[in-house]
Amino acid sequence: QTLIRHPRFSSILVNSWSNSRQEQKWVRTNVVIEDHVVIPKIETQNADADTFLESYVSDLTTIPLDTSKPLWEVHLLDLKTSDAENIAILKIHHSVGDGMSLMSLVLACTRKTSNPDEIPRLPTPYKNPSSGSSRFKVGSRGDCRLLWLVMVLCSAIMLVLNTVCDALEFIATILFLKDTETPIKGDFRLSKSKRMCMVHRTVSFDDIKLIKNAMNMTVNDVILGVSQAGLSQYLKRRYGEQEESMPKGIRLRAAVLVNIRPTTGIQDLADMMAKGSKCRWGNWFAYIVFPFSIALRDDPLEHLRRAKSTIDRKKNSLEAVLTFI
């Protein structure tokens, strides 16, 4: 009732030639639901359910989507895991839309428990009315303007410097700057002979919010800091298994995806599909190269502070816009 009404979910990509150039365009087609919904027969014990699920998803990554039909599938697994009674896996080609688009679509597939006929509405972000306008109340109007001008100039200078540094590092990474050889560094040249494994973990969002509020951070800051701490502990264990000491100054970086739409957060599907919308449907994301600070620290919260410091500097840069271009 929801998916096939969307143009991208009821169209196929067709190659065409224009001015001696090959182009791809979306062409509407009839959707046969049975071709897109997969219900496999599962014979496994509940104790092996989590392992089976990870193996099933890993196998899906090795099977390309059929381009003769719309580029999506829904796999329904009658499988009770440690997190859920049943599992639905949505396999969707990235040309259909990015993560923000798909989350809005999934939200449109749900209904309120209080009113099964009504689509849930997203809460309006709270804005503190006292912030911003009362910042420069002390002093004369001229002093406030001068202070504001100095702050704007300093911010602009830092933005340019950070962007130049990030751009140079990005170019250097393409040419010669590689990550340190560690036990967890993969080799994609072996991808044909070795299957990649998709692993996921479910963590308590209440725990994340507890740390966020105590440390005055965002949820993303906490997740990056926890990932950094976890990678440090994991590498320590891996080097210990090889009876080696973990080297200092390990260069380990990750691509962190960034939504570059003017409006942030999950949007209503109707707003995304509206003509001229600022939160439009499609692939409007970029990424930043995030360097993890791999080290063993006496204070585990230091991982969060360093991660926040790094991501704050990255936010004050146009690196994401450059990678998108």
C-alpha positions as CSV (number, residue, x, y, z in Angstrom):
1,Q,0.0,0.0,0.0
2,T,3.0,2.3,0.5
3,L,6.1,1.1,-1.3
4,I,4.7,0.5,-4.7
5,R,3.0,3.9,-4.8
6,H,6.4,5.6,-4.7
7,P,7.8,6.3,-8.2
8,R,11.3,4.8,-7.4
9,F,9.8,1.6,-6.1
10,S,7.6,1.1,-9.2
11,S,10.2,2.0,-11.9
12,I,13.2,0.4,-13.5
13,L,16.4,1.9,-14.7
14,V,16.7,2.0,-18.5
15,N,19.8,2.8,-20.5
16,S,19.4,5.3,-23.3
17,W,21.7,7.2,-25.7
18,S,21.6,11.0,-25.9
19,N,24.2,12.9,-28.0
20,S,26.5,9.9,-28.1
21,R,26.3,9.6,-24.3
22,Q,24.8,6.7,-22.4
23,E,22.3,7.9,-19.8
24,Q,20.0,6.1,-17.3
25,K,16.5,7.2,-16.6
26,W,13.6,5.9,-14.6
27,V,10.7,4.3,-16.5
28,R,7.4,3.3,-14.7
29,T,6.5,-0.4,-14.8
30,N,4.0,-2.8,-13.3
31,V,5.1,-4.2,-10.0
32,V,4.5,-7.9,-9.3
33,I,4.6,-8.1,-5.5
34,E,5.5,-11.8,-5.5
35,D,8.8,-11.0,-7.3
36,H,9.9,-8.7,-4.5
37,V,8.7,-10.4,-1.3
38,V,10.8,-13.4,-0.2
39,I,9.8,-15.7,2.6
40,P,12.5,-18.3,3.1
41,K,12.0,-21.6,4.9
42,I,14.1,-21.6,8.0
43,E,15.2,-24.6,10.0
44,T,17.3,-23.4,12.9
45,Q,17.1,-23.4,16.7
46,N,16.5,-20.2,18.6
47,A,20.0,-20.4,20.0
48,D,21.5,-20.1,16.5
49,A,19.0,-17.4,15.4
50,D,21.4,-14.4,15.8
51,T,24.2,-16.1,13.9
52,F,21.8,-17.3,11.2
53,L,20.5,-13.7,10.7
54,E,24.0,-12.3,10.3
55,S,24.9,-15.0,7.9
56,Y,21.7,-14.5,5.9
57,V,22.3,-10.8,5.5
58,S,26.0,-11.4,4.6
59,D,24.8,-13.8,1.8
60,L,22.4,-11.1,0.5
61,T,25.3,-8.7,-0.1
62,T,26.8,-11.1,-2.6
63,I,23.6,-11.4,-4.7
64,P,23.1,-8.4,-7.1
65,L,19.6,-7.1,-7.6
66,D,17.8,-8.0,-10.8
67,T,17.8,-4.8,-13.0
68,S,14.9,-6.0,-15.1
69,K,12.5,-5.1,-12.2
70,P,12.3,-2.4,-9.6
71,L,15.5,-2.4,-7.4
72,W,14.1,-3.6,-4.1
73,E,13.3,-6.7,-2.1
74,V,11.6,-7.4,1.3
75,H,12.7,-10.6,3.1
76,L,10.4,-11.8,5.8
77,L,12.0,-14.2,8.3
78,D,9.9,-16.2,10.7
79,L,12.9,-16.1,13.1
80,K,12.9,-15.3,16.8
81,T,16.1,-13.5,17.8
82,S,17.4,-12.0,21.0
83,D,16.0,-8.7,19.8
84,A,12.7,-9.5,18.0
85,E,9.9,-12.0,17.4
86,N,10.3,-11.7,13.7
87,I,12.6,-10.1,11.1
88,A,12.0,-8.0,8.0
89,I,15.0,-7.2,5.8
90,L,14.7,-4.4,3.2
91,K,17.2,-4.8,0.4
92,I,17.2,-1.6,-1.6
93,H,19.5,-0.3,-4.3
94,H,21.2,3.0,-3.4
95,S,19.9,4.7,-6.5
96,V,16.4,4.5,-5.0
97,G,17.3,6.8,-2.2
98,D,19.6,7.4,0.8
99,G,19.1,6.5,4.5
100,M,17.2,9.6,5.4
101,S,14.8,9.0,2.5
102,L,14.2,5.4,3.3
103,M,13.6,6.1,7.0
104,S,10.9,8.6,6.1
105,L,9.4,5.9,3.8
106,V,9.5,3.3,6.6
107,L,7.8,5.8,8.9
108,A,5.1,6.3,6.4
109,C,4.4,2.5,6.4
110,T,3.5,2.6,10.1
111,R,0.4,3.7,11.9
112,K,-0.4,5.0,15.4
113,T,-1.3,2.5,18.1
114,S,-3.9,5.0,19.4
115,N,-5.4,5.4,15.9
116,P,-4.6,2.6,13.3
117,D,-5.8,4.8,10.4
118,E,-3.4,7.8,11.2
119,I,0.2,8.1,10.2
120,P,2.6,9.1,13.1
121,R,3.7,12.7,13.2
122,L,7.2,13.6,14.1
123,P,7.7,15.7,17.2
124,T,8.7,19.3,16.6
125,P,12.3,20.0,17.8
126,Y,12.3,22.1,20.9
127,K,14.0,25.4,20.6
128,N,15.0,27.5,23.7
129,P,13.5,30.9,23.2
130,S,16.0,32.5,25.5
131,S,19.0,31.4,23.4
132,G,20.5,33.6,20.7
133,S,18.6,36.8,21.2
134,S,19.8,37.5,24.7
135,R,23.4,36.7,24.1
136,F,24.6,40.3,23.7
137,K,22.4,42.3,26.1
138,V,25.4,43.6,28.1
139,G,27.2,46.7,26.8
140,S,26.4,49.2,24.1
141,R,25.0,48.4,20.6
142,G,28.3,49.4,19.0
143,D,30.3,47.0,21.3
144,C,27.9,44.2,20.4
145,R,28.3,44.8,16.7
146,L,32.0,44.9,17.0
147,L,32.1,41.7,19.0
148,W,29.8,40.0,16.5
149,L,31.9,41.1,13.6
150,V,35.1,39.7,15.3
151,M,33.4,36.4,16.0
152,V,32.1,36.1,12.4
153,L,35.6,36.9,11.0
154,C,37.3,34.3,13.3
155,S,34.7,31.7,12.4
156,A,35.2,32.3,8.7
157,I,39.0,32.1,9.0
158,M,38.7,28.8,10.9
159,L,36.2,27.5,8.4
160,V,38.7,28.2,5.5
161,L,41.7,26.7,7.4
162,N,39.8,23.6,8.4
163,T,38.5,23.1,4.9
164,V,42.0,23.5,3.3
165,C,43.5,21.0,5.8
166,D,40.8,18.5,5.3
167,A,41.0,18.8,1.5
168,L,44.8,18.3,1.5
169,E,44.4,15.2,3.8
170,F,41.7,13.9,1.5
171,I,44.0,14.2,-1.6
172,A,46.9,12.7,0.3
173,T,44.8,9.8,1.3
174,I,43.9,9.1,-2.4
175,L,47.6,9.4,-3.4
176,F,49.7,7.8,-0.6
177,L,48.4,8.3,3.0
178,K,47.2,4.9,4.1
179,D,46.0,3.6,7.4
180,T,48.3,1.6,9.7
181,E,48.4,-2.1,9.1
182,T,46.5,-3.6,12.0
183,P,44.8,-7.0,12.6
184,I,41.4,-5.5,11.6
185,K,42.5,-3.8,8.3
186,G,40.8,-5.5,5.4
187,D,42.0,-6.3,1.9
188,F,39.4,-5.8,-0.7
189,R,41.5,-7.5,-3.2
190,L,40.5,-10.7,-1.4
191,S,36.8,-9.9,-1.5
192,K,36.2,-12.4,-4.3
193,S,37.5,-15.3,-2.3
194,K,36.5,-14.2,1.2
195,R,32.9,-13.2,2.0
196,M,32.4,-10.0,4.0
197,C,30.5,-10.5,7.2
198,M,27.8,-8.1,8.3
199,V,27.7,-7.8,12.1
200,H,25.3,-5.7,14.2
201,R,24.6,-5.1,17.9
202,T,21.7,-3.5,19.6
203,V,22.5,-1.2,22.5
204,S,20.4,0.7,25.0
205,F,19.4,4.1,23.8
206,D,18.7,5.1,27.4
207,D,22.3,4.4,28.3
208,I,23.5,6.6,25.3
209,K,21.2,9.4,26.4
210,L,22.4,9.1,30.0
211,I,26.0,9.7,28.8
212,K,24.9,12.4,26.4
213,N,23.2,14.4,29.1
214,A,26.0,13.9,31.6
215,M,28.7,14.9,29.1
216,N,26.7,17.7,27.3
217,M,27.2,16.0,23.9
218,T,25.1,14.8,21.0
219,V,24.0,11.1,20.5
220,N,26.5,10.9,17.5
221,D,29.3,12.2,19.7
222,V,28.6,9.4,22.2
223,I,28.5,6.7,19.5
224,L,31.8,7.8,18.0
225,G,33.4,7.9,21.4
226,V,32.1,4.5,22.4
227,S,33.2,3.1,19.0
228,Q,36.7,4.6,19.5
229,A,36.9,3.1,23.0
230,G,35.7,-0.3,21.7
231,L,38.2,-0.4,18.8
232,S,41.0,0.4,21.2
233,Q,40.1,-2.4,23.6
234,Y,39.6,-4.8,20.6
235,L,43.0,-4.0,19.1
236,K,44.7,-4.5,22.4
237,R,43.2,-8.0,22.7
238,R,44.1,-8.9,19.1
239,Y,47.7,-7.8,19.6
240,G,47.8,-9.7,22.9
241,E,46.7,-12.8,21.1
242,Q,49.7,-12.4,18.8
243,E,51.9,-11.7,21.9
244,E,52.7,-8.2,20.6
245,S,52.3,-4.8,22.3
246,M,49.9,-2.4,20.6
247,P,51.9,0.2,18.7
248,K,51.4,3.9,19.4
249,G,50.2,6.4,16.9
250,I,47.9,4.0,15.0
251,R,46.2,5.7,12.1
252,L,42.7,4.3,11.8
253,R,40.0,6.2,10.0
254,A,36.3,5.8,9.1
255,A,33.9,7.4,6.6
256,V,31.1,9.0,8.6
257,L,28.0,9.8,6.5
258,V,26.5,13.3,6.7
259,N,23.1,14.4,5.6
260,I,23.6,17.7,3.6
261,R,19.9,18.6,3.3
262,P,19.1,22.1,4.6
263,T,16.6,20.5,7.0
264,T,18.0,17.8,9.5
265,G,16.3,14.8,11.0
266,I,13.7,12.4,9.6
267,Q,11.1,14.2,7.5
268,D,7.5,13.3,6.6
269,L,7.3,11.5,3.3
270,A,4.8,13.9,1.9
271,D,7.3,16.8,2.6
272,M,10.1,14.9,0.9
273,M,8.1,14.2,-2.2
274,A,6.7,17.8,-2.5
275,K,8.0,19.8,-5.5
276,G,10.7,22.3,-4.5
277,S,11.1,20.8,-1.0
278,K,14.3,21.5,0.8
279,C,14.2,18.0,2.4
280,R,13.8,16.4,-1.0
281,W,14.0,12.7,-1.8
282,G,17.1,11.2,-3.3
283,N,20.8,10.8,-2.5
284,W,21.8,14.0,-0.6
285,F,24.6,12.7,1.6
286,A,28.3,13.1,1.8
287,Y,31.0,11.8,4.2
288,I,33.8,13.0,6.3
289,V,37.0,11.1,7.1
290,F,37.0,10.6,10.8
291,P,40.3,9.7,12.5
292,F,39.9,7.5,15.5
293,S,42.4,8.1,18.4
294,I,43.4,4.6,19.2
295,A,45.0,4.3,22.7
296,L,44.4,2.8,26.1
297,R,43.3,5.4,28.6
298,D,42.8,5.4,32.3
299,D,39.7,7.5,32.0
300,P,37.3,5.9,29.5
301,L,35.4,9.2,29.2
302,E,38.5,10.7,27.5
303,H,37.6,8.7,24.4
304,L,34.3,10.7,24.3
305,R,36.0,14.0,24.8
306,R,38.5,13.4,22.0
307,A,35.8,12.2,19.7
308,K,33.7,15.3,20.4
309,S,36.6,17.6,19.8
310,T,37.4,15.9,16.5
311,I,33.9,15.9,15.2
312,D,33.3,19.6,16.3
313,R,36.3,20.6,14.2
314,K,35.0,18.5,11.2
315,K,31.6,20.3,11.5
316,N,33.4,23.6,11.1
317,S,34.7,22.6,7.7
318,L,33.3,22.2,4.1
319,E,34.8,18.7,3.8
320,A,31.4,17.1,3.5
321,V,30.4,19.5,0.7
322,L,33.6,18.7,-1.2
323,T,33.2,14.9,-1.0
324,F,29.6,15.3,-2.2
325,I,30.8,17.3,-5.2
